Amino acid sequence: MLDNRVVLVTGAGRGIGRGIAQAVVAKGAAVIITDIAENSAKETEALIREEYNTEKTLALAMDITQEDGIEKVIAAGVEKFGRVDGLVNNAAVMVDSGPLLDSDLQKRTKEIDVNINGIFNCSKAFVEQVIKQNAPAAIVNVASHGGVRAHVFMGHYSSTKAAVLNLTQCQSAEWAQYGVNVNAVCPGGVHTEMLQAAAEAKSAGNDKRSATELRETWVPAQLGRNMEAIEVGYVVAFLLSEEAVLVRGQSVSVAGGIEHEAVQDYLG
Ligand SMILES: NC(=O)c1ccc[n+]([C@@H]2O[C@H](COP(=O)([O-])OP(=O)(O)OC[C@H]3O[C@@H](n4cnc5c(N)ncnc54)[C@H](O)[C@@H]3O)[C@@H](O)[C@H]2O)c1
């Protein structure tokens, strides 16, 4: 599906980003594994090289809020692989969780800087490279279920993710002319460090359940089990591929059907 593609993934040192990096390699791509934490990017690279018996990887430190660093990473990717034709804007933060009235502008600004402006920075540098290549390319932005409806005590995070969905539509509209297809995914709960932090924040808020009990309620009933990061990655891989050419500017729910009822909801 992604043979001969070169895909850059941000925040790929752990969690969903690592799963996306694994999935794109499983589907044939070379991968540029980036993270603000260089060690964790290298860990993902070691894991992928062993698991998929491949050398088509490059692991580099990259902070998505720093434009210079992004350009250098893209240049390094082009030097190693000849081009870069896929970008997955996965890295994000949830700096503050709790009531909005207890928060402040500094914390909100940090989330906007990473979750929205980081996507703008990476996408701009990527599309400038794609224009030089003059060949089809794709971007997938990782938004969230929290971007579609309010998540209590995650107000900053939730609202940045809503912005990502609109940014996706704007990028799609502007960059189709350069052969770039842009879509977003909205994952539900995948058990990562970020999800753990969200569960703890809600549990410490108005909810009497423990973080672990709360997380159990986020298991999609139709699926009957937790979602895996690599399963989010398989959907991302499809959206990066030529097979997804008719899907443009969309936000695709990757939440195991949690938005809908399941017969299981009514079974004792
Ligand atoms: N886990 C979930 O349940 C869930 C649900 C919906 C959406 N998401 C989204 O999926 C994506 C990944 O989430 P996750 O749960 O794996 O989070 P995570 O916190 O486990 O991993 C995020 C990664 O991003 C990196 N990062 C943070 N700031 C960065 C920066 N400025 N530059 C580069 N890298 C940076 C971190 O070092 C980390 O490796 C995020 O966009 C998140 O909003 C997660």
The ligand as an SDF file (V2000), in Angstrom:
LIG
                    3D

 44 48  0  0  0  0  0  0  0  0999 V2000
   -4.1310    8.2380   23.6480 N   0  0  0  0  0  0  0  0  0  0  0  0
   -5.3460    8.5530   23.3160 C   0  0  0  0  0  0  0  0  0  0  0  0
   -6.3070    7.9780   23.8300 O   0  0  0  0  0  0  0  0  0  0  0  0
   -5.6190    9.6070   22.2590 C   0  0  0  0  0  0  0  0  0  0  0  0
   -6.9400    9.8120   21.8750 C   0  0  0  0  0  0  0  0  0  0  0  0
   -7.2060   10.7550   20.8920 C   0  0  0  0  0  0  0  0  0  0  0  0
   -6.1780   11.4320   20.2760 C   0  0  0  0  0  0  0  0  0  0  0  0
   -4.8910   11.2210   20.6730 N   0  0  0  0  0  0  0  0  0  0  0  0
   -3.8360   11.9560   19.9760 C   0  0  0  0  0  0  0  0  0  0  0  0
   -2.8830   11.0330   19.4900 O   0  0  0  0  0  0  0  0  0  0  0  0
   -1.6030   11.6550   19.4390 C   0  0  0  0  0  0  0  0  0  0  0  0
   -0.6140   10.8380   20.2320 C   0  0  0  0  0  0  0  0  0  0  0  0
   -1.0820   10.7400   21.5640 O   0  0  0  0  0  0  0  0  0  0  0  0
   -0.4660    9.7130   22.6260 P   0  0  0  0  0  0  0  0  0  0  0  0
   -1.5790    9.2840   23.4930 O   0  0  0  0  0  0  0  0  0  0  0  0
    0.3740    8.7190   21.9460 O   0  0  0  0  0  0  0  0  0  0  0  0
    0.4280   10.7490   23.4830 O   0  0  0  0  0  0  0  0  0  0  0  0
    1.7800   10.5220   24.2860 P   0  0  0  0  0  0  0  0  0  0  0  0
    1.8370   11.6580   25.2540 O   0  0  0  0  0  0  0  0  0  0  0  0
    1.8790    9.1570   24.8130 O   0  0  0  0  0  0  0  0  0  0  0  0
    2.9050   10.7170   23.1480 O   0  0  0  0  0  0  0  0  0  0  0  0
    3.1120   11.9740   22.5490 C   0  0  0  0  0  0  0  0  0  0  0  0
    4.5090   12.0340   21.9590 C   0  0  0  0  0  0  0  0  0  0  0  0
    4.6940   13.3400   21.4120 O   0  0  0  0  0  0  0  0  0  0  0  0
    5.9790   13.8380   21.8080 C   0  0  0  0  0  0  0  0  0  0  0  0
    5.9580   15.3060   21.8470 N   0  0  0  0  0  0  0  0  0  0  0  0
    5.3920   16.1210   22.7550 C   0  0  0  0  0  0  0  0  0  0  0  0
    5.6350   17.4050   22.4510 N   0  0  0  0  0  0  0  0  0  0  0  0
    6.3610   17.4100   21.3190 C   0  0  0  0  0  0  0  0  0  0  0  0
    6.9230   18.4370   20.5000 C   0  0  0  0  0  0  0  0  0  0  0  0
    6.8100   19.7380   20.8200 N   0  0  0  0  0  0  0  0  0  0  0  0
    7.6030   18.0700   19.3940 N   0  0  0  0  0  0  0  0  0  0  0  0
    7.7530   16.7650   19.0740 C   0  0  0  0  0  0  0  0  0  0  0  0
    7.2750   15.7510   19.8050 N   0  0  0  0  0  0  0  0  0  0  0  0
    6.5780   16.0720   20.9180 C   0  0  0  0  0  0  0  0  0  0  0  0
    6.2120   13.2260   23.1890 C   0  0  0  0  0  0  0  0  0  0  0  0
    7.5970   13.2180   23.5160 O   0  0  0  0  0  0  0  0  0  0  0  0
    5.6140   11.8290   23.0000 C   0  0  0  0  0  0  0  0  0  0  0  0
    6.5660   10.8970   22.5370 O   0  0  0  0  0  0  0  0  0  0  0  0
   -1.8020   13.0660   19.9750 C   0  0  0  0  0  0  0  0  0  0  0  0
   -2.0610   13.9480   18.9050 O   0  0  0  0  0  0  0  0  0  0  0  0
   -3.0470   12.9380   20.8210 C   0  0  0  0  0  0  0  0  0  0  0  0
   -3.6910   14.1490   21.0030 O   0  0  0  0  0  0  0  0  0  0  0  0
   -4.5890   10.3330   21.6640 C   0  0  0  0  0  0  0  0  0  0  0  0
  1  2  1  0
  2  3  2  0
  2  4  1  0
  4  5  1  0
  4 44  2  0
  5  6  2  0
  6  7  1  0
  7  8  2  0
  8  9  1  0
  8 44  1  0
  9 10  1  0
  9 42  1  0
 10 11  1  0
 11 12  1  0
 11 40  1  0
 12 13  1  0
 13 14  1  0
 14 15  2  0
 14 16  1  0
 14 17  1  0
 17 18  1  0
 18 19  2  0
 18 20  1  0
 18 21  1  0
 21 22  1  0
 22 23  1  0
 23 24  1  0
 23 38  1  0
 24 25  1  0
 25 26  1  0
 25 36  1  0
 26 27  1  0
 26 35  1  0
 27 28  2  0
 28 29  1  0
 29 30  1  0
 29 35  2  0
 30 31  1  0
 30 32  2  0
 32 33  1  0
 33 34  2  0
 34 35  1  0
 36 37  1  0
 36 38  1  0
 38 39  1  0
 40 41  1  0
 40 42  1  0
 42 43  1  0
M  CHG  2   8   1  16  -1
M  END
$$$$
